[in-house]
Amino acid sequence: MVFRILSMDFINNKTVMNELDCMESNLDIVREMKFPNNMPILQFISRDNC
């Protein structure tokens, strides 16, 4: 319960609101980006999203 109260207090801060405002443009920027071939990537796959 305390965590919920604290998280609700910080959710509307200026930085979080700015991130929400920029989310769509940020997603457009990174959507076509690829990881380098030499970078190890751990992927989690669930039955629900396949």
C-alpha distance matrix in Angstrom:
0.0 3.8 5.4 5.2 6.4 8.7 9.9 10.8 12.6 14.7 15.4 18.3 20.1 23.8 23.9 21.5 23.4 26.6 25.7 25.0 28.3 30.2 28.7 31.6 34.3 32.6 32.5 36.2 37.1 35.6 36.3 39.8 39.1 39.8 38.9 41.9 43.8 43.5 39.7 38.0 35.4 33.0 32.3 29.8 31.1 29.5 31.4 29.5 30.7 34.3
3.8 0.0 3.8 5.4 5.1 6.2 8.5 9.9 10.7 12.7 14.3 17.1 18.2 22.0 22.1 20.2 22.3 25.4 24.7 24.5 27.7 29.4 28.3 31.5 33.9 32.1 32.4 36.1 36.7 35.3 36.3 39.8 38.8 39.6 38.5 41.4 43.4 43.0 39.2 37.7 35.3 33.2 32.9 30.7 32.4 31.2 33.4 31.6 32.5 36.1
5.4 3.8 0.0 3.8 5.5 5.1 6.0 8.5 9.8 10.7 12.0 15.2 16.3 19.9 19.5 17.4 19.9 22.7 21.7 21.6 25.0 26.4 25.1 28.3 30.6 28.7 28.9 32.6 33.1 31.6 32.7 36.1 35.1 35.8 34.7 37.6 39.7 39.3 35.5 34.0 31.6 29.6 29.2 27.2 29.0 28.0 30.4 28.6 29.3 32.9
5.2 5.4 3.8 0.0 3.8 5.5 5.1 6.1 8.6 10.1 10.4 13.5 15.3 19.0 19.0 16.4 18.3 21.5 20.6 19.9 23.2 25.0 23.6 26.6 29.2 27.7 27.7 31.3 32.3 31.0 31.8 35.3 34.7 35.7 35.0 38.1 40.2 40.2 36.4 35.0 32.3 30.3 29.5 27.4 28.7 27.5 29.6 27.4 28.1 31.8
6.4 5.1 5.5 3.8 0.0 3.8 5.5 5.3 6.3 9.0 10.2 12.5 14.2 18.0 18.6 16.5 18.1 21.4 21.2 20.6 23.5 25.7 24.8 27.9 30.3 29.0 29.5 33.0 33.8 32.9 33.9 37.5 36.8 38.0 37.4 40.5 42.8 42.7 38.9 37.8 35.2 33.4 32.8 30.8 32.2 31.1 33.3 31.0 31.5 35.2
8.7 6.2 5.1 5.5 3.8 0.0 3.8 5.5 5.1 6.5 8.8 11.3 12.1 15.8 16.1 14.5 16.6 19.6 19.3 19.3 22.3 24.1 23.5 26.8 28.9 27.2 28.0 31.6 32.0 31.0 32.4 35.9 35.0 36.1 35.3 38.2 40.7 40.4 36.6 35.7 33.3 31.8 31.5 29.9 31.7 31.0 33.5 31.4 31.6 35.2
9.9 8.5 6.0 5.1 5.5 3.8 0.0 3.8 5.3 5.3 6.0 9.3 10.6 14.2 14.0 11.7 14.0 16.9 16.2 16.0 19.2 20.9 20.0 23.3 25.5 23.8 24.4 28.0 28.6 27.6 28.8 32.3 31.5 32.8 32.1 35.2 37.6 37.6 33.8 32.9 30.4 28.9 28.4 26.8 28.5 27.9 30.4 28.2 28.2 31.8
10.8 9.9 8.5 6.1 5.3 5.5 3.8 0.0 3.8 5.5 5.3 7.6 9.9 13.5 14.2 11.7 13.0 16.5 16.3 15.4 18.3 20.6 19.9 23.0 25.3 24.2 24.9 28.2 29.2 28.5 29.6 33.2 32.8 34.4 34.1 37.3 39.9 40.1 36.4 35.6 32.9 31.5 30.6 29.0 30.3 29.5 31.7 29.1 29.1 32.9
12.6 10.7 9.8 8.6 6.3 5.1 5.3 3.8 0.0 3.8 5.8 7.0 8.2 11.9 13.2 11.6 12.9 16.1 16.6 16.4 18.8 21.1 21.1 24.3 26.3 25.2 26.3 29.5 30.2 29.8 31.2 34.8 34.2 35.9 35.5 38.5 41.3 41.3 37.6 37.1 34.7 33.5 32.9 31.6 33.2 32.6 35.0 32.5 32.4 36.1
14.7 12.7 10.7 10.1 9.0 6.5 5.3 5.5 3.8 0.0 3.8 5.6 5.6 9.3 9.8 8.4 10.4 13.2 13.5 13.8 16.4 18.3 18.3 21.7 23.4 22.0 23.3 26.6 26.9 26.5 28.2 31.7 30.9 32.6 32.2 35.1 37.9 37.9 34.3 34.0 31.7 30.8 30.4 29.4 31.2 31.0 33.7 31.4 30.8 34.4
15.4 14.3 12.0 10.4 10.2 8.8 6.0 5.3 5.8 3.8 0.0 3.8 5.7 8.9 9.2 6.5 8.0 11.3 11.2 10.7 13.6 15.6 15.3 18.6 20.6 19.4 20.5 23.7 24.4 24.1 25.5 29.0 28.6 30.4 30.4 33.5 36.3 36.6 33.1 32.8 30.2 29.3 28.5 27.4 29.0 28.7 31.2 28.6 27.9 31.6
18.3 17.1 15.2 13.5 12.5 11.3 9.3 7.6 7.0 5.6 3.8 0.0 3.8 6.6 8.2 6.3 6.1 9.7 10.7 10.1 12.0 14.7 15.1 18.2 20.0 19.4 20.8 23.7 24.5 24.7 26.2 29.8 29.5 31.7 32.0 35.1 38.1 38.6 35.1 35.2 32.6 32.0 31.2 30.3 31.8 31.5 33.9 31.2 30.3 33.9
20.1 18.2 16.3 15.3 14.2 12.1 10.6 9.9 8.2 5.6 5.7 3.8 0.0 3.8 5.6 5.5 6.3 8.7 10.2 10.9 12.4 14.5 15.5 18.9 20.0 19.1 21.1 23.9 24.1 24.5 26.4 29.8 29.2 31.4 31.4 34.3 37.5 37.7 34.3 34.6 32.4 32.1 31.7 31.2 32.9 33.1 35.7 33.2 32.1 35.6
23.8 22.0 19.9 19.0 18.0 15.8 14.2 13.5 11.9 9.3 8.9 6.6 3.8 0.0 3.8 5.6 5.2 6.1 8.7 10.0 10.5 12.3 14.2 17.4 17.9 17.3 19.8 22.2 22.1 23.0 25.2 28.3 27.7 30.3 30.6 33.3 36.6 37.0 33.8 34.5 32.4 32.6 32.2 32.1 33.9 34.4 37.1 34.6 33.1 36.4
23.9 22.1 19.5 19.0 18.6 16.1 14.0 14.2 13.2 9.8 9.2 8.2 5.6 3.8 0.0 3.8 5.4 5.1 6.2 8.7 9.9 10.6 12.1 15.6 15.9 14.6 17.2 19.8 19.4 19.9 22.3 25.3 24.5 26.9 26.9 29.6 33.0 33.2 30.0 30.8 28.8 29.1 28.9 29.0 31.0 31.8 34.6 32.4 30.7 33.9
21.5 20.2 17.4 16.4 16.5 14.5 11.7 11.7 11.6 8.4 6.5 6.3 5.5 5.6 3.8 0.0 3.8 5.4 5.1 6.3 8.7 9.9 10.4 13.9 15.1 13.9 15.7 18.7 18.9 19.0 20.9 24.3 23.7 26.0 26.2 29.1 32.3 32.8 29.5 29.9 27.5 27.4 26.8 26.6 28.3 28.8 31.5 29.1 27.6 30.9
23.4 22.3 19.9 18.3 18.1 16.6 14.0 13.0 12.9 10.4 8.0 6.1 6.3 5.2 5.4 3.8 0.0 3.8 5.4 5.1 6.2 8.7 9.9 12.9 14.2 13.9 15.8 18.3 19.0 19.7 21.3 24.8 24.7 27.3 28.0 31.1 34.3 35.1 31.9 32.5 30.0 30.0 29.2 28.9 30.3 30.6 33.0 30.3 28.7 32.0
26.6 25.4 22.7 21.5 21.4 19.6 16.9 16.5 16.1 13.2 11.3 9.7 8.7 6.1 5.1 5.4 3.8 0.0 3.8 5.4 5.0 6.2 8.5 11.5 11.8 11.5 14.1 16.2 16.4 17.5 19.6 22.7 22.5 25.4 26.2 29.0 32.4 33.3 30.3 31.2 29.0 29.5 28.9 29.1 30.6 31.3 33.9 31.4 29.4 32.5
25.7 24.7 21.7 20.6 21.2 19.3 16.2 16.3 16.6 13.5 11.2 10.7 10.2 8.7 6.2 5.1 5.4 3.8 0.0 3.8 5.4 5.1 5.9 9.5 10.1 8.9 11.1 13.8 14.0 14.5 16.5 19.8 19.4 22.1 22.8 25.8 29.1 30.0 26.9 27.7 25.4 25.8 25.1 25.3 26.9 27.7 30.4 28.1 26.0 28.9
25.0 24.5 21.6 19.9 20.6 19.3 16.0 15.4 16.4 13.8 10.7 10.1 10.9 10.0 8.7 6.3 5.1 5.4 3.8 0.0 3.8 5.4 5.1 8.1 10.0 9.8 11.1 13.7 14.8 15.5 16.6 20.2 20.5 23.2 24.2 27.5 30.6 31.8 28.7 29.3 26.6 26.7 25.5 25.3 26.4 26.8 29.2 26.4 24.5 27.6
28.3 27.7 25.0 23.2 23.5 22.3 19.2 18.3 18.8 16.4 13.6 12.0 12.4 10.5 9.9 8.7 6.2 5.0 5.4 3.8 0.0 3.8 5.7 7.5 8.6 9.6 11.5 13.1 14.3 15.9 17.1 20.4 21.0 24.1 25.5 28.7 31.9 33.3 30.5 31.4 28.9 29.4 28.1 28.2 29.2 29.8 32.0 29.2 27.1 30.0
30.2 29.4 26.4 25.0 25.7 24.1 20.9 20.6 21.1 18.3 15.6 14.7 14.5 12.3 10.6 9.9 8.7 6.2 5.1 5.4 3.8 0.0 3.8 5.7 5.6 6.0 8.6 10.1 10.8 12.4 14.1 17.1 17.5 20.7 22.2 25.2 28.5 30.0 27.3 28.6 26.2 27.1 26.0 26.6 27.7 28.8 31.2 28.7 26.2 28.8
28.7 28.3 25.1 23.6 24.8 23.5 20.0 19.9 21.1 18.3 15.3 15.1 15.5 14.2 12.1 10.4 9.9 8.5 5.9 5.1 5.7 3.8 0.0 3.8 5.6 5.1 6.1 8.6 9.9 10.7 11.7 15.2 15.7 18.7 20.2 23.4 26.5 28.1 25.3 26.2 23.5 24.1 22.8 23.2 24.1 25.1 27.4 24.9 22.4 25.0
31.6 31.5 28.3 26.6 27.9 26.8 23.3 23.0 24.3 21.7 18.6 18.2 18.9 17.4 15.6 13.9 12.9 11.5 9.5 8.1 7.5 5.7 3.8 0.0 3.8 5.4 5.1 6.3 8.8 10.2 10.3 13.6 15.1 18.2 20.4 23.7 26.6 28.6 26.2 27.2 24.5 25.2 23.6 24.0 24.5 25.4 27.4 24.9 22.1 24.4
34.3 33.9 30.6 29.2 30.3 28.9 25.5 25.3 26.3 23.4 20.6 20.0 20.0 17.9 15.9 15.1 14.2 11.8 10.1 10.0 8.6 5.6 5.6 3.8 0.0 3.8 5.4 5.0 6.4 8.9 9.9 12.6 13.8 17.3 19.5 22.5 25.6 27.6 25.5 27.0 24.7 26.0 24.7 25.7 26.4 27.8 30.0 27.7 24.7 26.7
32.6 32.1 28.7 27.7 29.0 27.2 23.8 24.2 25.2 22.0 19.4 19.4 19.1 17.3 14.6 13.9 13.9 11.5 8.9 9.8 9.6 6.0 5.1 5.4 3.8 0.0 3.8 5.4 5.1 6.4 8.5 11.3 11.5 14.8 16.6 19.5 22.8 24.5 22.1 23.6 21.4 22.7 21.8 22.9 24.1 25.8 28.2 26.3 23.2 25.3
32.5 32.4 28.9 27.7 29.5 28.0 24.4 24.9 26.3 23.3 20.5 20.8 21.1 19.8 17.2 15.7 15.8 14.1 11.1 11.1 11.5 8.6 6.1 5.1 5.4 3.8 0.0 3.8 5.3 5.3 5.6 9.2 10.1 13.2 15.2 18.6 21.5 23.5 21.2 22.3 19.7 20.8 19.3 20.4 21.1 22.7 25.0 23.0 19.8 21.8
36.2 36.1 32.6 31.3 33.0 31.6 28.0 28.2 29.5 26.6 23.7 23.7 23.9 22.2 19.8 18.7 18.3 16.2 13.8 13.7 13.1 10.1 8.6 6.3 5.0 5.4 3.8 0.0 3.8 5.7 5.3 7.8 9.7 13.2 16.0 19.0 21.8 24.3 22.4 23.9 21.6 23.1 21.6 22.9 23.4 25.1 27.1 25.2 21.8 23.3
37.1 36.7 33.1 32.3 33.8 32.0 28.6 29.2 30.2 26.9 24.4 24.5 24.1 22.1 19.4 18.9 19.0 16.4 14.0 14.8 14.3 10.8 9.9 8.8 6.4 5.1 5.3 3.8 0.0 3.8 5.8 7.2 7.8 11.5 14.0 16.6 19.8 22.0 20.2 22.2 20.3 22.3 21.4 23.2 24.2 26.3 28.7 27.1 23.7 25.1
35.6 35.3 31.6 31.0 32.9 31.0 27.6 28.5 29.8 26.5 24.1 24.7 24.5 23.0 19.9 19.0 19.7 17.5 14.5 15.5 15.9 12.4 10.7 10.2 8.9 6.4 5.3 5.7 3.8 0.0 3.8 5.6 5.1 8.5 10.7 13.7 16.7 18.8 16.9 18.6 16.6 18.5 17.7 19.6 20.8 23.1 25.6 24.4 20.9 22.2
36.3 36.3 32.7 31.8 33.9 32.4 28.8 29.6 31.2 28.2 25.5 26.2 26.4 25.2 22.3 20.9 21.3 19.6 16.5 16.6 17.1 14.1 11.7 10.3 9.9 8.5 5.6 5.3 5.8 3.8 0.0 3.8 5.7 8.5 11.4 14.6 17.1 19.7 18.0 19.3 16.8 18.5 16.9 18.6 19.1 21.3 23.4 22.0 18.5 19.5
39.8 39.8 36.1 35.3 37.5 35.9 32.3 33.2 34.8 31.7 29.0 29.8 29.8 28.3 25.3 24.3 24.8 22.7 19.8 20.2 20.4 17.1 15.2 13.6 12.6 11.3 9.2 7.8 7.2 5.6 3.8 0.0 3.8 6.5 10.1 12.7 15.0 18.0 16.9 18.6 16.8 18.9 17.7 20.0 20.4 23.0 25.0 24.1 20.3 20.7
39.1 38.8 35.1 34.7 36.8 35.0 31.5 32.8 34.2 30.9 28.6 29.5 29.2 27.7 24.5 23.7 24.7 22.5 19.4 20.5 21.0 17.5 15.7 15.1 13.8 11.5 10.1 9.7 7.8 5.1 5.7 3.8 0.0 3.8 6.9 9.4 12.2 14.8 13.6 15.7 14.2 16.8 16.3 19.0 20.1 23.0 25.4 24.8 21.2 21.7
39.8 39.6 35.8 35.7 38.0 36.1 32.8 34.4 35.9 32.6 30.4 31.7 31.4 30.3 26.9 26.0 27.3 25.4 22.1 23.2 24.1 20.7 18.7 18.2 17.3 14.8 13.2 13.2 11.5 8.5 8.5 6.5 3.8 0.0 3.8 6.4 8.6 11.5 10.5 12.5 11.2 14.1 13.9 17.0 18.3 21.5 24.0 24.0 20.5 20.4
38.9 38.5 34.7 35.0 37.4 35.3 32.1 34.1 35.5 32.2 30.4 32.0 31.4 30.6 26.9 26.2 28.0 26.2 22.8 24.2 25.5 22.2 20.2 20.4 19.5 16.6 15.2 16.0 14.0 10.7 11.4 10.1 6.9 3.8 0.0 3.8 6.4 8.4 6.8 8.9 8.2 11.6 12.3 15.7 17.6 21.0 23.9 24.2 21.0 21.0
41.9 41.4 37.6 38.1 40.5 38.2 35.2 37.3 38.5 35.1 33.5 35.1 34.3 33.3 29.6 29.1 31.1 29.0 25.8 27.5 28.7 25.2 23.4 23.7 22.5 19.5 18.6 19.0 16.6 13.7 14.6 12.7 9.4 6.4 3.8 0.0 3.8 5.5 5.5 8.7 9.6 13.3 14.7 18.3 20.4 24.0 26.7 27.5 24.3 24.0
43.8 43.4 39.7 40.2 42.8 40.7 37.6 39.9 41.3 37.9 36.3 38.1 37.5 36.6 33.0 32.3 34.3 32.4 29.1 30.6 31.9 28.5 26.5 26.6 25.6 22.8 21.5 21.8 19.8 16.7 17.1 15.0 12.2 8.6 6.4 3.8 0.0 3.8 5.6 7.9 9.4 12.9 14.4 18.1 19.9 23.6 26.1 27.3 24.3 23.4
43.5 43.0 39.3 40.2 42.7 40.4 37.6 40.1 41.3 37.9 36.6 38.6 37.7 37.0 33.2 32.8 35.1 33.3 30.0 31.8 33.3 30.0 28.1 28.6 27.6 24.5 23.5 24.3 22.0 18.8 19.7 18.0 14.8 11.5 8.4 5.5 3.8 0.0 3.8 6.4 9.2 12.8 15.1 18.8 21.1 24.8 27.6 29.0 26.2 25.6
39.7 39.2 35.5 36.4 38.9 36.6 33.8 36.4 37.6 34.3 33.1 35.1 34.3 33.8 30.0 29.5 31.9 30.3 26.9 28.7 30.5 27.3 25.3 26.2 25.5 22.1 21.2 22.4 20.2 16.9 18.0 16.9 13.6 10.5 6.8 5.5 5.6 3.8 0.0 3.8 6.3 9.8 12.4 16.1 18.7 22.3 25.4 26.6 23.9 23.7
38.0 37.7 34.0 35.0 37.8 35.7 32.9 35.6 37.1 34.0 32.8 35.2 34.6 34.5 30.8 29.9 32.5 31.2 27.7 29.3 31.4 28.6 26.2 27.2 27.0 23.6 22.3 23.9 22.2 18.6 19.3 18.6 15.7 12.5 8.9 8.7 7.9 6.4 3.8 0.0 3.8 6.7 9.8 13.3 16.0 19.6 22.7 24.2 21.9 21.7
35.4 35.3 31.6 32.3 35.2 33.3 30.4 32.9 34.7 31.7 30.2 32.6 32.4 32.4 28.8 27.5 30.0 29.0 25.4 26.6 28.9 26.2 23.5 24.5 24.7 21.4 19.7 21.6 20.3 16.6 16.8 16.8 14.2 11.2 8.2 9.6 9.4 9.2 6.3 3.8 0.0 3.8 6.2 9.8 12.6 16.2 19.4 20.6 18.3 18.3
33.0 33.2 29.6 30.3 33.4 31.8 28.9 31.5 33.5 30.8 29.3 32.0 32.1 32.6 29.1 27.4 30.0 29.5 25.8 26.7 29.4 27.1 24.1 25.2 26.0 22.7 20.8 23.1 22.3 18.5 18.5 18.9 16.8 14.1 11.6 13.3 12.9 12.8 9.8 6.7 3.8 0.0 3.8 6.7 9.9 13.2 16.6 18.0 16.2 16.4
32.3 32.9 29.2 29.5 32.8 31.5 28.4 30.6 32.9 30.4 28.5 31.2 31.7 32.2 28.9 26.8 29.2 28.9 25.1 25.5 28.1 26.0 22.8 23.6 24.7 21.8 19.3 21.6 21.4 17.7 16.9 17.7 16.3 13.9 12.3 14.7 14.4 15.1 12.4 9.8 6.2 3.8 0.0 3.8 6.4 9.9 13.2 14.5 12.5 12.6
29.8 30.7 27.2 27.4 30.8 29.9 26.8 29.0 31.6 29.4 27.4 30.3 31.2 32.1 29.0 26.6 28.9 29.1 25.3 25.3 28.2 26.6 23.2 24.0 25.7 22.9 20.4 22.9 23.2 19.6 18.6 20.0 19.0 17.0 15.7 18.3 18.1 18.8 16.1 13.3 9.8 6.7 3.8 0.0 3.8 6.6 10.2 11.5 10.2 10.9
31.1 32.4 29.0 28.7 32.2 31.7 28.5 30.3 33.2 31.2 29.0 31.8 32.9 33.9 31.0 28.3 30.3 30.6 26.9 26.4 29.2 27.7 24.1 24.5 26.4 24.1 21.1 23.4 24.2 20.8 19.1 20.4 20.1 18.3 17.6 20.4 19.9 21.1 18.7 16.0 12.6 9.9 6.4 3.8 0.0 3.7 6.8 8.4 7.1 7.3
29.5 31.2 28.0 27.5 31.1 31.0 27.9 29.5 32.6 31.0 28.7 31.5 33.1 34.4 31.8 28.8 30.6 31.3 27.7 26.8 29.8 28.8 25.1 25.4 27.8 25.8 22.7 25.1 26.3 23.1 21.3 23.0 23.0 21.5 21.0 24.0 23.6 24.8 22.3 19.6 16.2 13.2 9.9 6.6 3.7 0.0 3.7 5.3 5.7 6.7
31.4 33.4 30.4 29.6 33.3 33.5 30.4 31.7 35.0 33.7 31.2 33.9 35.7 37.1 34.6 31.5 33.0 33.9 30.4 29.2 32.0 31.2 27.4 27.4 30.0 28.2 25.0 27.1 28.7 25.6 23.4 25.0 25.4 24.0 23.9 26.7 26.1 27.6 25.4 22.7 19.4 16.6 13.2 10.2 6.8 3.7 0.0 3.8 5.7 5.6
29.5 31.6 28.6 27.4 31.0 31.4 28.2 29.1 32.5 31.4 28.6 31.2 33.2 34.6 32.4 29.1 30.3 31.4 28.1 26.4 29.2 28.7 24.9 24.9 27.7 26.3 23.0 25.2 27.1 24.4 22.0 24.1 24.8 24.0 24.2 27.5 27.3 29.0 26.6 24.2 20.6 18.0 14.5 11.5 8.4 5.3 3.8 0.0 3.8 5.9
30.7 32.5 29.3 28.1 31.5 31.6 28.2 29.1 32.4 30.8 27.9 30.3 32.1 33.1 30.7 27.6 28.7 29.4 26.0 24.5 27.1 26.2 22.4 22.1 24.7 23.2 19.8 21.8 23.7 20.9 18.5 20.3 21.2 20.5 21.0 24.3 24.3 26.2 23.9 21.9 18.3 16.2 12.5 10.2 7.1 5.7 5.7 3.8 0.0 3.8
34.3 36.1 32.9 31.8 35.2 35.2 31.8 32.9 36.1 34.4 31.6 33.9 35.6 36.4 33.9 30.9 32.0 32.5 28.9 27.6 30.0 28.8 25.0 24.4 26.7 25.3 21.8 23.3 25.1 22.2 19.5 20.7 21.7 20.4 21.0 24.0 23.4 25.6 23.7 21.7 18.3 16.4 12.6 10.9 7.3 6.7 5.6 5.9 3.8 0.0
